[in-house]
Amino acid sequence: MTKTMAFDEAALLDTPAQRAAYLQDILDTGNEELIAHAMGVVLRAEGMSAVAEAADISRANLYKSFDHGRNPGFLTVQKTLRAAGLALRVEPIRPKDPA
């Protein structure tokens, strides 16, 4: 029987630029559940303990906030992104071309 190891995307996100690009791609989907999951991945890649300390949020609450199916509040998202060295940006959406 072949054993497999669990896959964790966080292991592939070595730099702030990689984490930002990954999260931006997920944000572009508009899928709230997927976005919360991706935030957790990015925070694990940065180091959950360090992010929790910098954001002044307990590590356990941070894990809970970004657990599958959760919907973290905007202030939690903002604080944790900043603590991870990232920020949200806003840009206009291009109108769809008339068909």
Long-range contacts (C-beta under 8 A, 24 or more apart in sequence): 8-41, 8-44, 9-41, 9-45, 10-41, 10-42, 10-44, 10-45, 11-45, 13-41, 13-42, 13-45, 14-45, 16-85, 16-86, 19-45, 19-46, 19-84, 19-86, 20-86, 23-86, 32-71, 33-68, 33-69, 36-65, 36-66, 36-67, 36-68, 36-69, 36-70, 36-71, 36-72, 37-66, 37-68, 39-66, 39-72, 39-77, 39-80, 39-81, 40-66, 40-67, 42-84, 42-86, 43-80, 43-84, 46-84, 46-85, 50-83, 51-80, 51-83, 51-84, 52-83, 53-83, 54-82, 54-83, 54-84, 55-79, 55-80, 55-82, 55-83
